[in-house]
């Protein structure tokens, strides 16, 4: 009986560890480039959730990179804008 209980507890602990790594948020990241392929520093990035309409904003780094974290899972429309670009 003790072996059975020890085995059962061992299996339950593995299930708990597997569930711990799951999250309910997402991250979007990328690089903004101009038509010639050059990076665009300081561009304003907007991620708009397609279902809820909520949006989050970020700005690109000097290397043109951006990351928006802790987003609710779903589909997003991403837009970018910078002074002098259409």
PyMOL Python script that loads the backbone (N, CA, C, O; Angstrom):
from pymol import cmd

cmd.read_pdbstr("""\
ATOM      1  N   UNK A   1       0.824  -1.191   0.000  1.00  0.00           N
ATOM      2  CA  UNK A   1       0.000   0.000   0.000  1.00  0.00           C
ATOM      3  C   UNK A   1       0.876   1.265   0.000  1.00  0.00           C
ATOM      4  O   UNK A   1       0.555   2.233  -0.690  1.00  0.00           O
ATOM      5  N   UNK A   2       1.968   1.264   0.761  1.00  0.00           N
ATOM      6  CA  UNK A   2       2.848   2.442   0.801  1.00  0.00           C
ATOM      7  C   UNK A   2       3.471   2.693  -0.565  1.00  0.00           C
ATOM      8  O   UNK A   2       3.628   3.845  -0.968  1.00  0.00           O
ATOM      9  N   UNK A   3       3.827   1.639  -1.278  1.00  0.00           N
ATOM     10  CA  UNK A   3       4.409   1.801  -2.601  1.00  0.00           C
ATOM     11  C   UNK A   3       3.400   2.444  -3.549  1.00  0.00           C
ATOM     12  O   UNK A   3       3.754   3.305  -4.354  1.00  0.00           O
ATOM     13  N   UNK A   4       2.155   2.023  -3.447  1.00  0.00           N
ATOM     14  CA  UNK A   4       1.095   2.577  -4.285  1.00  0.00           C
ATOM     15  C   UNK A   4       0.913   4.071  -4.005  1.00  0.00           C
ATOM     16  O   UNK A   4       0.812   4.866  -4.939  1.00  0.00           O
ATOM     17  N   UNK A   5       0.870   4.453  -2.739  1.00  0.00           N
ATOM     18  CA  UNK A   5       0.685   5.861  -2.364  1.00  0.00           C
ATOM     19  C   UNK A   5       1.886   6.694  -2.804  1.00  0.00           C
ATOM     20  O   UNK A   5       1.721   7.808  -3.301  1.00  0.00           O
ATOM     21  N   UNK A   6       3.094   6.155  -2.624  1.00  0.00           N
ATOM     22  CA  UNK A   6       4.294   6.883  -3.040  1.00  0.00           C
ATOM     23  C   UNK A   6       4.295   7.084  -4.548  1.00  0.00           C
ATOM     24  O   UNK A   6       4.652   8.159  -5.029  1.00  0.00           O
ATOM     25  N   UNK A   7       3.900   6.064  -5.296  1.00  0.00           N
ATOM     26  CA  UNK A   7       3.830   6.189  -6.760  1.00  0.00           C
ATOM     27  C   UNK A   7       2.789   7.198  -7.189  1.00  0.00           C
ATOM     28  O   UNK A   7       3.023   7.984  -8.107  1.00  0.00           O
ATOM     29  N   UNK A   8       1.633   7.185  -6.530  1.00  0.00           N
ATOM     30  CA  UNK A   8       0.565   8.124  -6.847  1.00  0.00           C
ATOM     31  C   UNK A   8       1.004   9.560  -6.569  1.00  0.00           C
ATOM     32  O   UNK A   8       0.753  10.453  -7.378  1.00  0.00           O
ATOM     33  N   UNK A   9       1.655   9.786  -5.438  1.00  0.00           N
ATOM     34  CA  UNK A   9       2.141  11.134  -5.117  1.00  0.00           C
ATOM     35  C   UNK A   9       3.200  11.583  -6.115  1.00  0.00           C
ATOM     36  O   UNK A   9       3.233  12.754  -6.494  1.00  0.00           O
ATOM     37  N   UNK A  10       4.055  10.678  -6.542  1.00  0.00           N
ATOM     38  CA  UNK A  10       5.074  11.003  -7.535  1.00  0.00           C
ATOM     39  C   UNK A  10       4.445  11.436  -8.849  1.00  0.00           C
ATOM     40  O   UNK A  10       4.887  12.409  -9.461  1.00  0.00           O
ATOM     41  N   UNK A  11       3.404  10.713  -9.291  1.00  0.00           N
ATOM     42  CA  UNK A  11       2.710  11.075 -10.535  1.00  0.00           C
ATOM     43  C   UNK A  11       2.014  12.428 -10.412  1.00  0.00           C
ATOM     44  O   UNK A  11       2.050  13.228 -11.347  1.00  0.00           O
ATOM     45  N   UNK A  12       1.390  12.687  -9.283  1.00  0.00           N
ATOM     46  CA  UNK A  12       0.708  13.966  -9.082  1.00  0.00           C
ATOM     47  C   UNK A  12       1.695  15.134  -9.094  1.00  0.00           C
ATOM     48  O   UNK A  12       1.375  16.206  -9.606  1.00  0.00           O
ATOM     49  N   UNK A  13       2.880  14.937  -8.540  1.00  0.00           N
ATOM     50  CA  UNK A  13       3.864  16.021  -8.533  1.00  0.00           C
ATOM     51  C   UNK A  13       4.334  16.314  -9.949  1.00  0.00           C
ATOM     52  O   UNK A  13       4.617  17.470 -10.261  1.00  0.00           O
ATOM     53  N   UNK A  14       4.430  15.305 -10.825  1.00  0.00           N
ATOM     54  CA  UNK A  14       4.820  15.548 -12.213  1.00  0.00           C
ATOM     55  C   UNK A  14       3.742  16.324 -12.958  1.00  0.00           C
ATOM     56  O   UNK A  14       4.060  17.194 -13.768  1.00  0.00           O
ATOM     57  N   UNK A  15       2.494  16.029 -12.702  1.00  0.00           N
ATOM     58  CA  UNK A  15       1.396  16.753 -13.336  1.00  0.00           C
ATOM     59  C   UNK A  15       1.410  18.210 -12.896  1.00  0.00           C
ATOM     60  O   UNK A  15       1.195  19.106 -13.712  1.00  0.00           O
ATOM     61  N   UNK A  16       1.658  18.451 -11.629  1.00  0.00           N
ATOM     62  CA  UNK A  16       1.715  19.817 -11.106  1.00  0.00           C
ATOM     63  C   UNK A  16       2.857  20.591 -11.750  1.00  0.00           C
ATOM     64  O   UNK A  16       2.676  21.757 -12.101  1.00  0.00           O
ATOM     65  N   UNK A  17       4.032  19.977 -11.918  1.00  0.00           N
ATOM     66  CA  UNK A  17       5.155  20.657 -12.552  1.00  0.00           C
ATOM     67  C   UNK A  17       4.859  20.975 -14.009  1.00  0.00           C
ATOM     68  O   UNK A  17       5.246  22.039 -14.491  1.00  0.00           O
ATOM     69  N   UNK A  18       4.188  20.089 -14.718  1.00  0.00           N
ATOM     70  CA  UNK A  18       3.871  20.327 -16.121  1.00  0.00           C
ATOM     71  C   UNK A  18       2.896  21.495 -16.265  1.00  0.00           C
ATOM     72  O   UNK A  18       3.045  22.294 -17.190  1.00  0.00           O
ATOM     73  N   UNK A  19       1.928  21.617 -15.403  1.00  0.00           N
ATOM     74  CA  UNK A  19       0.937  22.694 -15.478  1.00  0.00           C
ATOM     75  C   UNK A  19       1.538  24.031 -15.074  1.00  0.00           C
ATOM     76  O   UNK A  19       1.048  25.075 -15.507  1.00  0.00           O
ATOM     77  N   UNK A  20       2.574  24.029 -14.265  1.00  0.00           N
ATOM     78  CA  UNK A  20       3.173  25.265 -13.774  1.00  0.00           C
ATOM     79  C   UNK A  20       3.755  26.097 -14.914  1.00  0.00           C
ATOM     80  O   UNK A  20       3.733  27.325 -14.836  1.00  0.00           O
ATOM     81  N   UNK A  21       4.272  25.475 -15.960  1.00  0.00           N
ATOM     82  CA  UNK A  21       4.920  26.199 -17.037  1.00  0.00           C
ATOM     83  C   UNK A  21       3.972  26.846 -18.019  1.00  0.00           C
ATOM     84  O   UNK A  21       4.424  27.579 -18.900  1.00  0.00           O
ATOM     85  N   UNK A  22       2.682  26.610 -17.909  1.00  0.00           N
ATOM     86  CA  UNK A  22       1.728  27.187 -18.849  1.00  0.00           C
ATOM     87  C   UNK A  22       1.391  28.621 -18.448  1.00  0.00           C
ATOM     88  O   UNK A  22       1.288  28.940 -17.263  1.00  0.00           O
ATOM     89  N   UNK A  23       1.220  29.481 -19.457  1.00  0.00           N
ATOM     90  CA  UNK A  23       0.884  30.876 -19.185  1.00  0.00           C
ATOM     91  C   UNK A  23      -0.356  31.274 -19.975  1.00  0.00           C
ATOM     92  O   UNK A  23      -0.764  30.577 -20.904  1.00  0.00           O
ATOM     93  N   UNK A  24      -0.942  32.385 -19.600  1.00  0.00           N
ATOM     94  CA  UNK A  24      -2.117  32.873 -20.309  1.00  0.00           C
ATOM     95  C   UNK A  24      -1.865  34.249 -20.924  1.00  0.00           C
ATOM     96  O   UNK A  24      -2.802  35.003 -21.183  1.00  0.00           O
ATOM     97  N   UNK A  25      -0.598  34.564 -21.154  1.00  0.00           N
ATOM     98  CA  UNK A  25      -0.250  35.822 -21.806  1.00  0.00           C
ATOM     99  C   UNK A  25       0.688  35.548 -22.972  1.00  0.00           C
ATOM    100  O   UNK A  25       1.248  34.459 -23.097  1.00  0.00           O
ATOM    101  N   UNK A  26       0.848  36.552 -23.818  1.00  0.00           N
ATOM    102  CA  UNK A  26       1.681  36.412 -25.005  1.00  0.00           C
ATOM    103  C   UNK A  26       2.662  37.575 -25.099  1.00  0.00           C
ATOM    104  O   UNK A  26       2.523  38.589 -24.415  1.00  0.00           O
ATOM    105  N   UNK A  27       3.658  37.399 -25.967  1.00  0.00           N
ATOM    106  CA  UNK A  27       4.643  38.434 -26.252  1.00  0.00           C
ATOM    107  C   UNK A  27       4.735  38.610 -27.760  1.00  0.00           C
ATOM    108  O   UNK A  27       4.773  37.632 -28.507  1.00  0.00           O
ATOM    109  N   UNK A  28       4.769  39.852 -28.199  1.00  0.00           N
ATOM    110  CA  UNK A  28       4.971  40.162 -29.612  1.00  0.00           C
ATOM    111  C   UNK A  28       6.268  40.949 -29.705  1.00  0.00           C
ATOM    112  O   UNK A  28       6.487  41.890 -28.942  1.00  0.00           O
ATOM    113  N   UNK A  29       7.132  40.559 -30.649  1.00  0.00           N
ATOM    114  CA  UNK A  29       8.379  41.300 -30.847  1.00  0.00           C
ATOM    115  C   UNK A  29       8.718  41.327 -32.327  1.00  0.00           C
ATOM    116  O   UNK A  29       8.239  40.499 -33.101  1.00  0.00           O
ATOM    117  N   UNK A  30       9.544  42.280 -32.711  1.00  0.00           N
ATOM    118  CA  UNK A  30       9.929  42.389 -34.113  1.00  0.00           C
ATOM    119  C   UNK A  30      10.913  43.508 -34.336  1.00  0.00           C
ATOM    120  O   UNK A  30      11.417  44.114 -33.391  1.00  0.00           O
ATOM    121  N   UNK A  31      11.179  43.775 -35.603  1.00  0.00           N
ATOM    122  CA  UNK A  31      12.088  44.837 -36.022  1.00  0.00           C
ATOM    123  C   UNK A  31      11.358  45.667 -37.064  1.00  0.00           C
ATOM    124  O   UNK A  31      10.737  45.114 -37.971  1.00  0.00           O
ATOM    125  N   UNK A  32      11.424  46.983 -36.946  1.00  0.00           N
ATOM    126  CA  UNK A  32      10.816  47.875 -37.933  1.00  0.00           C
ATOM    127  C   UNK A  32      11.917  48.327 -38.891  1.00  0.00           C
ATOM    128  O   UNK A  32      12.960  48.837 -38.484  1.00  0.00           O
ATOM    129  N   UNK A  33      11.638  48.117 -40.190  1.00  0.00           N
ATOM    130  CA  UNK A  33      12.603  48.495 -41.235  1.00  0.00           C
ATOM    131  C   UNK A  33      11.916  49.406 -42.259  1.00  0.00           C
ATOM    132  O   UNK A  33      10.711  49.306 -42.491  1.00  0.00           O
ATOM    133  N   UNK A  34      12.706  50.288 -42.862  1.00  0.00           N
ATOM    134  CA  UNK A  34      12.187  51.131 -43.931  1.00  0.00           C
ATOM    135  C   UNK A  34      12.259  50.354 -45.248  1.00  0.00           C
ATOM    136  O   UNK A  34      12.793  49.245 -45.279  1.00  0.00           O
ATOM    137  N   UNK A  35      11.720  50.929 -46.347  1.00  0.00           N
ATOM    138  CA  UNK A  35      11.713  50.206 -47.622  1.00  0.00           C
ATOM    139  C   UNK A  35      13.091  49.781 -48.126  1.00  0.00           C
ATOM    140  O   UNK A  35      13.202  48.814 -48.879  1.00  0.00           O
ATOM    141  N   UNK A  36      14.138  50.495 -47.717  1.00  0.00           N
ATOM    142  CA  UNK A  36      15.489  50.121 -48.161  1.00  0.00           C
ATOM    143  C   UNK A  36      16.121  49.060 -47.264  1.00  0.00           C
ATOM    144  O   UNK A  36      17.227  48.596 -47.540  1.00  0.00           O
ATOM    145  N   UNK A  37      15.424  48.669 -46.186  1.00  0.00           N
ATOM    146  CA  UNK A  37      15.948  47.634 -45.295  1.00  0.00           C
ATOM    147  C   UNK A  37      16.623  48.169 -44.050  1.00  0.00           C
ATOM    148  O   UNK A  37      17.022  47.393 -43.182  1.00  0.00           O
ATOM    149  N   UNK A  38      16.757  49.477 -43.947  1.00  0.00           N
ATOM    150  CA  UNK A  38      17.356  50.078 -42.760  1.00  0.00           C
ATOM    151  C   UNK A  38      16.391  50.054 -41.584  1.00  0.00           C
ATOM    152  O   UNK A  38      15.176  50.116 -41.771  1.00  0.00           O
ATOM    153  N   UNK A  39      16.931  49.966 -40.375  1.00  0.00           N
ATOM    154  CA  UNK A  39      16.080  49.934 -39.180  1.00  0.00           C
ATOM    155  C   UNK A  39      15.537  51.332 -38.887  1.00  0.00           C
ATOM    156  O   UNK A  39      16.135  52.336 -39.274  1.00  0.00           O
ATOM    157  N   UNK A  40      14.398  51.380 -38.200  1.00  0.00           N
ATOM    158  CA  UNK A  40      13.752  52.652 -37.862  1.00  0.00           C
ATOM    159  C   UNK A  40      13.728  52.800 -36.344  1.00  0.00           C
ATOM    160  O   UNK A  40      12.851  52.237 -35.688  1.00  0.00           O
ATOM    161  N   UNK A  41      14.679  53.550 -35.769  1.00  0.00           N
ATOM    162  CA  UNK A  41      14.670  53.762 -34.322  1.00  0.00           C
ATOM    163  C   UNK A  41      13.585  54.758 -33.923  1.00  0.00           C
ATOM    164  O   UNK A  41      13.272  55.681 -34.674  1.00  0.00           O
ATOM    165  N   UNK A  42      13.022  54.565 -32.747  1.00  0.00           N
ATOM    166  CA  UNK A  42      12.038  55.507 -32.213  1.00  0.00           C
ATOM    167  C   UNK A  42      10.665  55.425 -32.841  1.00  0.00           C
ATOM    168  O   UNK A  42       9.855  56.333 -32.653  1.00  0.00           O
ATOM    169  N   UNK A  43      10.374  54.366 -33.581  1.00  0.00           N
ATOM    170  CA  UNK A  43       9.045  54.226 -34.187  1.00  0.00           C
ATOM    171  C   UNK A  43       8.034  53.843 -33.109  1.00  0.00           C
ATOM    172  O   UNK A  43       8.346  53.074 -32.200  1.00  0.00           O
ATOM    173  N   UNK A  44       6.828  54.383 -33.219  1.00  0.00           N
ATOM    174  CA  UNK A  44       5.750  54.051 -32.288  1.00  0.00           C
ATOM    175  C   UNK A  44       5.055  52.785 -32.789  1.00  0.00           C
ATOM    176  O   UNK A  44       4.601  52.740 -33.932  1.00  0.00           O
ATOM    177  N   UNK A  45       4.970  51.762 -31.944  1.00  0.00           N
ATOM    178  CA  UNK A  45       4.345  50.490 -32.278  1.00  0.00           C
ATOM    179  C   UNK A  45       3.048  50.370 -31.484  1.00  0.00           C
ATOM    180  O   UNK A  45       3.026  50.641 -30.283  1.00  0.00           O
ATOM    181  N   UNK A  46       1.971  49.967 -32.148  1.00  0.00           N
ATOM    182  CA  UNK A  46       0.693  49.729 -31.481  1.00  0.00           C
ATOM    183  C   UNK A  46       0.235  48.310 -31.794  1.00  0.00           C
ATOM    184  O   UNK A  46       0.177  47.907 -32.956  1.00  0.00           O
ATOM    185  N   UNK A  47      -0.089  47.559 -30.747  1.00  0.00           N
ATOM    186  CA  UNK A  47      -0.659  46.218 -30.879  1.00  0.00           C
ATOM    187  C   UNK A  47      -2.104  46.306 -30.414  1.00  0.00           C
ATOM    188  O   UNK A  47      -2.363  46.539 -29.233  1.00  0.00           O
ATOM    189  N   UNK A  48      -3.055  46.120 -31.341  1.00  0.00           N
ATOM    190  CA  UNK A  48      -4.484  46.223 -31.016  1.00  0.00           C
ATOM    191  C   UNK A  48      -5.105  44.832 -31.068  1.00  0.00           C
ATOM    192  O   UNK A  48      -5.050  44.154 -32.094  1.00  0.00           O
ATOM    193  N   UNK A  49      -5.700  44.414 -29.942  1.00  0.00           N
ATOM    194  CA  UNK A  49      -6.364  43.112 -29.857  1.00  0.00           C
ATOM    195  C   UNK A  49      -7.593  43.141 -30.761  1.00  0.00           C
ATOM    196  O   UNK A  49      -8.460  44.000 -30.602  1.00  0.00           O
ATOM    197  N   UNK A  50      -7.673  42.201 -31.711  1.00  0.00           N
ATOM    198  CA  UNK A  50      -8.747  42.220 -32.700  1.00  0.00           C
ATOM    199  C   UNK A  50     -10.134  42.030 -32.099  1.00  0.00           C
ATOM    200  O   UNK A  50     -11.101  42.599 -32.607  1.00  0.00           O
ATOM    201  N   UNK A  51     -10.256  41.246 -31.032  1.00  0.00           N
ATOM    202  CA  UNK A  51     -11.581  40.979 -30.453  1.00  0.00           C
ATOM    203  C   UNK A  51     -12.038  42.048 -29.474  1.00  0.00           C
ATOM    204  O   UNK A  51     -13.210  42.424 -29.473  1.00  0.00           O
ATOM    205  N   UNK A  52     -11.128  42.543 -28.640  1.00  0.00           N
ATOM    206  CA  UNK A  52     -11.522  43.477 -27.582  1.00  0.00           C
ATOM    207  C   UNK A  52     -11.288  44.936 -27.930  1.00  0.00           C
ATOM    208  O   UNK A  52     -11.896  45.821 -27.328  1.00  0.00           O
ATOM    209  N   UNK A  53     -10.414  45.199 -28.895  1.00  0.00           N
ATOM    210  CA  UNK A  53     -10.091  46.576 -29.251  1.00  0.00           C
ATOM    211  C   UNK A  53      -9.076  47.221 -28.326  1.00  0.00           C
ATOM    212  O   UNK A  53      -8.668  48.358 -28.560  1.00  0.00           O
ATOM    213  N   UNK A  54      -8.660  46.520 -27.280  1.00  0.00           N
ATOM    214  CA  UNK A  54      -7.656  47.077 -26.372  1.00  0.00           C
ATOM    215  C   UNK A  54      -6.321  47.163 -27.098  1.00  0.00           C
ATOM    216  O   UNK A  54      -6.005  46.317 -27.934  1.00  0.00           O
ATOM    217  N   UNK A  55      -5.543  48.183 -26.776  1.00  0.00           N
ATOM    218  CA  UNK A  55      -4.253  48.325 -27.434  1.00  0.00           C
ATOM    219  C   UNK A  55      -3.152  48.604 -26.427  1.00  0.00           C
ATOM    220  O   UNK A  55      -3.384  49.145 -25.346  1.00  0.00           O
ATOM    221  N   UNK A  56      -1.955  48.219 -26.818  1.00  0.00           N
ATOM    222  CA  UNK A  56      -0.746  48.477 -26.037  1.00  0.00           C
ATOM    223  C   UNK A  56       0.276  49.101 -26.976  1.00  0.00           C
ATOM    224  O   UNK A  56       0.293  48.812 -28.172  1.00  0.00           O
ATOM    225  N   UNK A  57       1.117  49.946 -26.429  1.00  0.00           N
ATOM    226  CA  UNK A  57       2.098  50.659 -27.251  1.00  0.00           C
ATOM    227  C   UNK A  57       3.512  50.402 -26.777  1.00  0.00           C
ATOM    228  O   UNK A  57       3.753  50.097 -25.609  1.00  0.00           O
ATOM    229  N   UNK A  58       4.441  50.533 -27.709  1.00  0.00           N
ATOM    230  CA  UNK A  58       5.870  50.414 -27.414  1.00  0.00           C
ATOM    231  C   UNK A  58       6.607  51.318 -28.392  1.00  0.00           C
ATOM    232  O   UNK A  58       6.012  51.885 -29.308  1.00  0.00           O
ATOM    233  N   UNK A  59       7.896  51.439 -28.182  1.00  0.00           N
ATOM    234  CA  UNK A  59       8.730  52.234 -29.081  1.00  0.00           C
ATOM    235  C   UNK A  59       9.950  51.401 -29.454  1.00  0.00           C
ATOM    236  O   UNK A  59      10.486  50.669 -28.622  1.00  0.00           O
ATOM    237  N   UNK A  60      10.391  51.513 -30.711  1.00  0.00           N
ATOM    238  CA  UNK A  60      11.553  50.738 -31.133  1.00  0.00           C
ATOM    239  C   UNK A  60      12.833  51.304 -30.528  1.00  0.00           C
ATOM    240  O   UNK A  60      12.948  52.496 -30.241  1.00  0.00           O
ATOM    241  N   UNK A  61      13.781  50.401 -30.349  1.00  0.00           N
ATOM    242  CA  UNK A  61      15.093  50.779 -29.819  1.00  0.00           C
ATOM    243  C   UNK A  61      15.938  51.398 -30.933  1.00  0.00           C
ATOM    244  O   UNK A  61      15.473  51.544 -32.063  1.00  0.00           O
ATOM    245  N   UNK A  62      17.165  51.757 -30.613  1.00  0.00           N
ATOM    246  CA  UNK A  62      18.088  52.306 -31.605  1.00  0.00           C
ATOM    247  C   UNK A  62      18.345  51.304 -32.729  1.00  0.00           C
ATOM    248  O   UNK A  62      18.692  51.696 -33.843  1.00  0.00           O
ATOM    249  N   UNK A  63      18.176  50.008 -32.441  1.00  0.00           N
ATOM    250  CA  UNK A  63      18.376  48.958 -33.443  1.00  0.00           C
ATOM    251  C   UNK A  63      17.070  48.599 -34.157  1.00  0.00           C
ATOM    252  O   UNK A  63      17.045  47.658 -34.951  1.00  0.00           O
ATOM    253  N   UNK A  64      15.979  49.336 -33.888  1.00  0.00           N
ATOM    254  CA  UNK A  64      14.705  49.088 -34.541  1.00  0.00           C
ATOM    255  C   UNK A  64      13.874  47.976 -33.924  1.00  0.00           C
ATOM    256  O   UNK A  64      12.823  47.622 -34.457  1.00  0.00           O
ATOM    257  N   UNK A  65      14.334  47.419 -32.804  1.00  0.00           N
ATOM    258  CA  UNK A  65      13.630  46.304 -32.151  1.00  0.00           C
ATOM    259  C   UNK A  65      12.537  46.801 -31.217  1.00  0.00           C
ATOM    260  O   UNK A  65      12.626  47.892 -30.653  1.00  0.00           O
ATOM    261  N   UNK A  66      11.499  45.975 -31.065  1.00  0.00           N
ATOM    262  CA  UNK A  66      10.459  46.246 -30.077  1.00  0.00           C
ATOM    263  C   UNK A  66       9.966  44.933 -29.494  1.00  0.00           C
ATOM    264  O   UNK A  66      10.052  43.884 -30.132  1.00  0.00           O
ATOM    265  N   UNK A  67       9.447  45.004 -28.273  1.00  0.00           N
ATOM    266  CA  UNK A  67       8.836  43.865 -27.595  1.00  0.00           C
ATOM    267  C   UNK A  67       7.681  44.386 -26.754  1.00  0.00           C
ATOM    268  O   UNK A  67       7.815  45.364 -26.019  1.00  0.00           O
ATOM    269  N   UNK A  68       6.547  43.714 -26.878  1.00  0.00           N
ATOM    270  CA  UNK A  68       5.383  44.030 -26.046  1.00  0.00           C
ATOM    271  C   UNK A  68       5.028  42.745 -25.315  1.00  0.00           C
ATOM    272  O   UNK A  68       4.712  41.736 -25.945  1.00  0.00           O
ATOM    273  N   UNK A  69       5.078  42.778 -23.980  1.00  0.00           N
ATOM    274  CA  UNK A  69       4.870  41.581 -23.175  1.00  0.00           C
ATOM    275  C   UNK A  69       3.528  41.604 -22.437  1.00  0.00           C
ATOM    276  O   UNK A  69       2.824  42.614 -22.413  1.00  0.00           O
ATOM    277  N   UNK A  70       3.206  40.472 -21.845  1.00  0.00           N
ATOM    278  CA  UNK A  70       2.009  40.305 -21.006  1.00  0.00           C
ATOM    279  C   UNK A  70       0.708  40.680 -21.726  1.00  0.00           C
ATOM    280  O   UNK A  70      -0.176  41.306 -21.140  1.00  0.00           O
ATOM    281  N   UNK A  71       0.604  40.295 -22.985  1.00  0.00           N
ATOM    282  CA  UNK A  71      -0.609  40.548 -23.756  1.00  0.00           C
ATOM    283  C   UNK A  71      -1.588  39.397 -23.557  1.00  0.00           C
ATOM    284  O   UNK A  71      -1.166  38.243 -23.493  1.00  0.00           O
ATOM    285  N   UNK A  72      -2.879  39.679 -23.459  1.00  0.00           N
ATOM    286  CA  UNK A  72      -3.856  38.594 -23.435  1.00  0.00           C
ATOM    287  C   UNK A  72      -3.756  37.797 -24.745  1.00  0.00           C
ATOM    288  O   UNK A  72      -3.526  38.371 -25.809  1.00  0.00           O
ATOM    289  N   UNK A  73      -3.930  36.492 -24.659  1.00  0.00           N
ATOM    290  CA  UNK A  73      -3.859  35.640 -25.838  1.00  0.00           C
ATOM    291  C   UNK A  73      -4.932  36.064 -26.840  1.00  0.00           C
ATOM    292  O   UNK A  73      -6.057  36.375 -26.448  1.00  0.00           O
ATOM    293  N   UNK A  74      -4.595  36.078 -28.122  1.00  0.00           N
ATOM    294  CA  UNK A  74      -5.555  36.418 -29.158  1.00  0.00           C
ATOM    295  C   UNK A  74      -4.862  36.910 -30.414  1.00  0.00           C
ATOM    296  O   UNK A  74      -3.635  36.882 -30.510  1.00  0.00           O
ATOM    297  N   UNK A  75      -5.644  37.354 -31.363  1.00  0.00           N
ATOM    298  CA  UNK A  75      -5.120  37.915 -32.614  1.00  0.00           C
ATOM    299  C   UNK A  75      -4.946  39.420 -32.452  1.00  0.00           C
ATOM    300  O   UNK A  75      -5.767  40.092 -31.827  1.00  0.00           O
ATOM    301  N   UNK A  76      -3.862  39.936 -33.027  1.00  0.00           N
ATOM    302  CA  UNK A  76      -3.542  41.356 -32.916  1.00  0.00           C
ATOM    303  C   UNK A  76      -3.266  41.958 -34.284  1.00  0.00           C
ATOM    304  O   UNK A  76      -2.785  41.284 -35.195  1.00  0.00           O
ATOM    305  N   UNK A  77      -3.580  43.233 -34.406  1.00  0.00           N
ATOM    306  CA  UNK A  77      -3.172  44.018 -35.563  1.00  0.00           C
ATOM    307  C   UNK A  77      -2.054  44.926 -35.080  1.00  0.00           C
ATOM    308  O   UNK A  77      -2.221  45.677 -34.119  1.00  0.00           O
ATOM    309  N   UNK A  78      -0.910  44.851 -35.756  1.00  0.00           N
ATOM    310  CA  UNK A  78       0.262  45.626 -35.358  1.00  0.00           C
ATOM    311  C   UNK A  78       0.438  46.772 -36.353  1.00  0.00           C
ATOM    312  O   UNK A  78       0.388  46.562 -37.565  1.00  0.00           O
ATOM    313  N   UNK A  79       0.642  47.978 -35.839  1.00  0.00           N
ATOM    314  CA  UNK A  79       0.918  49.123 -36.695  1.00  0.00           C
ATOM    315  C   UNK A  79       2.148  49.849 -36.172  1.00  0.00           C
ATOM    316  O   UNK A  79       2.458  49.807 -34.981  1.00  0.00           O
ATOM    317  N   UNK A  80       2.841  50.515 -37.086  1.00  0.00           N
ATOM    318  CA  UNK A  80       4.045  51.263 -36.722  1.00  0.00           C
ATOM    319  C   UNK A  80       4.004  52.604 -37.409  1.00  0.00           C
ATOM    320  O   UNK A  80       3.501  52.724 -38.526  1.00  0.00           O
ATOM    321  N   UNK A  81       4.530  53.609 -36.748  1.00  0.00           N
ATOM    322  CA  UNK A  81       4.592  54.937 -37.323  1.00  0.00           C
ATOM    323  C   UNK A  81       5.817  55.676 -36.824  1.00  0.00           C
ATOM    324  O   UNK A  81       6.245  55.496 -35.684  1.00  0.00           O
ATOM    325  N   UNK A  82       6.372  56.503 -37.684  1.00  0.00           N
ATOM    326  CA  UNK A  82       7.534  57.320 -37.290  1.00  0.00           C
ATOM    327  C   UNK A  82       7.476  58.606 -38.080  1.00  0.00           C
ATOM    328  O   UNK A  82       6.915  58.644 -39.175  1.00  0.00           O
ATOM    329  N   UNK A  83       8.047  59.650 -37.539  1.00  0.00           N
ATOM    330  CA  UNK A  83       8.092  60.938 -38.205  1.00  0.00           C
ATOM    331  C   UNK A  83       8.792  60.792 -39.551  1.00  0.00           C
ATOM    332  O   UNK A  83       9.896  60.255 -39.635  1.00  0.00           O
ATOM    333  N   UNK A  84       8.136  61.277 -40.604  1.00  0.00           N
ATOM    334  CA  UNK A  84       8.722  61.224 -41.941  1.00  0.00           C
ATOM    335  C   UNK A  84       8.347  59.972 -42.729  1.00  0.00           C
ATOM    336  O   UNK A  84       8.746  59.838 -43.885  1.00  0.00           O
ATOM    337  N   UNK A  85       7.585  59.047 -42.127  1.00  0.00           N
ATOM    338  CA  UNK A  85       7.160  57.826 -42.816  1.00  0.00           C
ATOM    339  C   UNK A  85       5.653  57.794 -42.922  1.00  0.00           C
ATOM    340  O   UNK A  85       4.946  58.299 -42.050  1.00  0.00           O
ATOM    341  N   UNK A  86       5.163  57.196 -43.997  1.00  0.00           N
ATOM    342  CA  UNK A  86       3.723  57.046 -44.181  1.00  0.00           C
ATOM    343  C   UNK A  86       3.331  55.629 -43.870  1.00  0.00           C
ATOM    344  O   UNK A  86       2.154  55.279 -43.961  1.00  0.00           O
TER     345      UNK A  86
END
""", "prot")
cmd.dss("prot")
cmd.show_as("cartoon", "prot")
cmd.util.cbc("prot")
cmd.orient("prot")
